Amino acid sequence: MQNSGSDKFKIGKQEVRLGLFAAMAIGLLIFGFNFLKGENVFNSNLTYYVRYPNALNLQSSSPVLFRGVKVGSVREVILQPEGVLIEFYAREDIQIPVGSEARVISTDLFNTRAIEILFSKNNDLAVSYDTLIGTVETALLDKIADQVTPMRNRIDSLLMTTQRLLAAVDPDELNRTVGHVEAATGQLAEMSLSMKGPLNRSLTHIESISANLAKNNEQINKIVYNAGKISDSLSAISLQPTLTSLNQNLATLSGILQKIEQGDGTMGKMVHDSSLYHRLDESAKSLNLLMEDFRKQPRRYLNFSVFGGKIKEGQK
């Protein structure tokens, strides 16, 4: 009897161990499954729903982003008659306001999809199992295609125009043009050969000048140094008194010119009164005649003799 009780106790211990092992295995299986789906089992998550016309390439474990950071994943894509219902979770610390958008975006050129949460300005917060507003962003390839299409149309139009122009060109005329281009190219080649000698001589002269400059570098430095000293001397000279004196002289000259312009003084009257000029001109002519007559007949104006007697009237 004692052995039978002991056997039963051992069997009970084995069943307990087996049950604990099975529970641990099941727990590890659930943990591993959720981990592979990208769900963090150590944090509290909130579940949300969003509807789209189609799956939009979303699938289980597709990331849910907020400001570029992954905060959750898609749990399940549920097909419905009116479209597709997406169930996803987000971290509990990401407090999503009511009326926020769950926008489907492309994360790369291969059209890999993700859901981006765009908060609304509502102060009320959504609770678990609420439904968000579903929107779709234009795929990156679609944007590129929209930009490339007008360019492609322009290129097609340019090619068609080029084809029409080439079709309208006379082949003989085109051949003549090509011949002229070849002739011009040959002439340019001959000119370059003929200019090779003078060009080499010019380069030789330039090298000679450079060598002379290198030899006379010390003298050039002295010239530059002396020029610098002259410049320093000129800058050290005080120009203020000279400028002040020049300004005073210019002011005096301006006053004189202003008086002449107003007709003051002899110069002013000569400028503005022509009669004074004529009188002076007549006086100058009379004086000239007088001097000429004095030179020819000085006795007429000198009424004395060397011996003190008067000159007689008949001796004049």
Secondary structure, 3 states (H helix, E strand, C coil): CHHHHHHHHHHHHHHHHHHHHHHHHHHHHHHHHHHHCCCCCCCCEEEEEEEECCCCCCCCCCEEEECCEEEEEEEEEEEECCEEEEEEEEECCCCCECCCEEEEEECCCCCCEEEEEECCCCCCECCCCEEEEEEECCCHHHHHHHHHHHHHHHHHHHHHHHHHHHHHCCHHHHHHHHHHHHHHHHHHHHHHHHCHHHHHHHHHHHHHHHHHHHHCHHHHHHHHHHHHHHHHHHHHCCCHHHHHHHHHHHHHHHHHHHHHHHCCHHHHHHHHCHHHHHHHHHHHHHHHHHHHHHHHCHHHCCCCCCCCCCCCHHHC
